[in-house]
Amino acid sequence: MIHRISILLAAVAASFFCNIAFAEPTTGPVKILEVRPYNVQGAPGAVYVRIDQVSLCNTDTYKIDLSWSGSKEILATALSALVADKPIKVEVANSGCVGFATPIQSLYILKQ
């Protein structure tokens, strides 16, 4: 019985470390101030999302790259948060910080 409990505790501890190791850089709770679609002739384009504070990657403006899979879902989340005045968290890829217009990997919409 003690052996089974030890294995269970080890598995639970390992799951905590796995989640931490793969976490992507994420802002704290912020509000969206502006969503700006930007047309690039001959390219899929982008949508710029401005938040209420300079945060992750030393910027307040992030980019939804419309050529990425999942970009429409990210845009829908951004628009929903803007209209509902809900806080969000912005997540970027580990290697993705480029300052202004850092690409968004995902958005979390938060309940206030």
C-alpha positions in Angstrom: 0.0 0.0 0.0 2.8 2.4 0.9 4.5 1.6 -2.5 1.3 2.6 -4.4 1.0 5.9 -2.5 4.6 6.7 -3.2 4.1 6.1 -6.9 1.0 8.2 -6.9 2.8 11.1 -5.1 5.7 10.9 -7.6 3.3 11.0 -10.5 1.5 14.1 -9.1 4.8 15.8 -8.4 6.1 15.1 -11.9 2.9 16.5 -13.5 3.5 19.8 -11.7 7.1 20.1 -13.0 5.9 19.2 -16.6 3.4 22.0 -16.6 5.9 24.5 -15.4 8.6 23.4 -17.9 6.3 24.0 -20.9 4.6 27.2 -19.9 4.9 30.0 -22.4 5.4 33.6 -21.5 2.1 35.1 -20.4 1.0 38.6 -19.3 -0.9 39.2 -16.1 -4.6 40.2 -16.4 -4.9 43.2 -18.8 -7.7 44.9 -20.8 -7.9 45.2 -24.6 -8.1 48.9 -25.7 -8.0 48.4 -29.4 -8.3 45.7 -32.1 -7.0 46.9 -35.5 -7.2 44.7 -38.6 -4.3 45.5 -41.0 -4.4 44.6 -44.7 -1.2 43.6 -46.3 -1.7 43.4 -50.1 -0.9 39.9 -51.4 -0.5 38.4 -47.8 -3.0 37.1 -45.2 -2.6 40.2 -43.1 -2.6 40.7 -39.4 -4.7 42.1 -36.5 -3.0 44.3 -33.9 -4.3 44.1 -30.3 -3.4 47.0 -28.0 -3.7 46.4 -24.2 -3.9 48.8 -21.3 -0.3 48.5 -20.1 3.2 47.8 -21.4 3.8 44.3 -20.3 5.4 41.1 -21.7 8.0 41.7 -24.4 8.2 45.4 -23.5 5.2 46.3 -25.5 1.5 47.1 -25.3 0.8 46.0 -28.9 0.7 42.4 -30.0 -0.2 40.8 -33.4 -2.5 38.0 -34.5 -0.9 36.6 -37.6 -3.9 35.6 -39.8 -1.8 33.0 -41.6 -1.5 30.9 -38.5 -3.9 28.2 -37.7 -6.2 29.2 -34.8 -5.9 32.9 -35.7 -9.6 33.3 -36.2 -10.3 31.8 -32.8 -7.8 34.2 -31.2 -9.4 37.1 -33.0 -12.9 36.0 -31.9 -11.6 35.8 -28.3 -10.0 39.3 -28.5 -13.2 40.8 -29.9 -15.3 39.1 -27.3 -13.1 40.4 -24.5 -13.1 44.0 -26.0 -16.9 44.1 -26.3 -17.6 42.5 -22.9 -14.9 44.6 -21.3 -13.3 41.4 -19.8 -9.7 41.0 -18.7 -7.4 38.7 -20.7 -4.0 37.2 -20.5 -1.8 37.3 -23.7 0.5 34.3 -24.3 3.4 34.4 -26.7 5.7 31.6 -27.9 8.9 31.1 -25.9 11.1 32.5 -28.7 8.5 35.0 -29.9 9.3 38.3 -28.1 10.1 40.9 -30.7 8.8 44.0 -28.9 6.1 45.8 -30.9 3.7 43.4 -32.7 5.0 40.3 -30.9 2.8 37.4 -32.3 0.1 36.1 -30.0 0.1 32.3 -29.5 -3.1 32.3 -27.5 -5.4 34.5 -25.4 -7.1 33.7 -22.1 -10.4 35.5 -21.4 -11.0 35.9 -17.7 -14.0 36.2 -15.5 -13.8 39.3 -13.4 
